[in-house]
Amino acid sequence: MASLGQELRRERELRAITLREIANITKISIRYLQALEEDRLDVLPGTFFIKGAIRAYAKAIGLDEDHYMNKYHEDVLLQTYVVDKDRKRAEPGQGWPITSHSRLYLIIFVSVLAIGTLAYLFLLKPHTSKLALSAQSPAPPAQVPVTVTPPPPRSLESVIPAQTEPLKLDLSFTADTWIQVYADGKLKIDGIKRAGETAGCEAQKEFLIHTGNAGGVALTINGKPGKPLGGEGIVLTDIKITPENCGEFLRPAEKAKET
């Protein structure tokens, strides 16, 4: 059964498409594309980038993206199963092997222990009954009335949590760029954006950004221009923008206004 990388390479060669052509379309470096075809996924920078690269590769040569994403998940599950199976097989056995002699000794030991316990209880029972008869029941403790003071009523303003202003992210692209943007854990922007295109979305808690060309995208946060994310062709993953740290992504002049 062919692996994910083998299938992608076979489909590419059937269509007479070169890796250079895919790299030009997806803006993913040839080194990463070669690693994908050779199933060396550890070379690629993170799970989010791997999934994005598979989708971009499949789309670039006209394949069903969902089929190859399912293939990727199946390969990951199979690899996890094989690793767990090998680990369990390699683990040394614990405890002593149970033989017929050891089983007999165990039965004798349990029987002797049970007989000794019964004898001890039988001999102890008369003494405990006499002690129980001579013991006096303590008087129940006096009940002390307890006054419960109800807490002061709280206003509705203290009960309802304050709503923070949502983050608004606007993106403009100066070069072809592969990008993914998650807003509060939901995928909002995904795919290859061409030079001159724009995109945007809102979030209450955070944005998570992955891009294959950091120098090809410019961002604006709540109407304020942001700093460049990186240089041309730089791959960045797990860029997290929150209400607490959004000032770090603004240009110095805009950050000074914030303070």
C-alpha positions, 0 to 999 in steps of 0.5 A: 500500500502506497504511503501519502508521500508516494501517492502525491509524487505518483499523481504529480509525475502522472501530470508531468508537473515539477516540484518547482511549479508546485513551489511557485504556486504554493509558495512552499519551498522545494525542500519541504515539498521533497520531504513531504513526498519522501514521508519525512514529515519531521522535517516540516515545521509543525502539524499545522504546517504539514496539514496546510502543505498537504492541502496546498500540494493537492490543490495545486495539482488538481487532487481532492484535498479532503481525501489526502487529509484523511490519508494523512490522519490514517497514516498518523493513527497507524504509526501511533498503533505500531509504536504502542504495539512495539513498546508493549512487546518490548516491555519486560514481564513483571512479577514471578511466573505462577507455577503449580507449586507456587499456586499450592503454596499460595492456597495454603498460606491463605487458608492458614491466614483465614483460620488464624483470623477466625480464631483471633476474633472468636477469642476476642469476642467475649472481652469486647462484649464485656467492655461494651456493657461497662462503657457508658454512652456519652451525653449528646452535645448541647446544640448551640443555635447558629445565626446565619447572616445572609451575604449582602445583595450584589448588583447586576454589574458585579454579577455580569462579567465585563465584555472585552472589545473584540480583536479585528484583524485585517490582512493585505497581501503584497505577494502570493502567500499561503496562510491560515488564521484561526479565530478563537480556535475556528479556522477563518482564513485558509489557502493561498492568497494572491498579491493585491488580495485582502482578508479579515476576521474578528476574535474575542480571545485570540488569533493563531496565524500560520504562514508560508511567506511572512514577508508577503502579508501586512496586518492591521489590528483594530485599525492600527498598522502592525509590524512586518511578521518576517522576511520574504519566504520565511515560514512562521507558525503558531503566531498568537495575538491576544488582547493582552499582547496585541501591542507587541505586533503594532508599529512603534508609533502605534504602540506608543499611542496605546501606552 
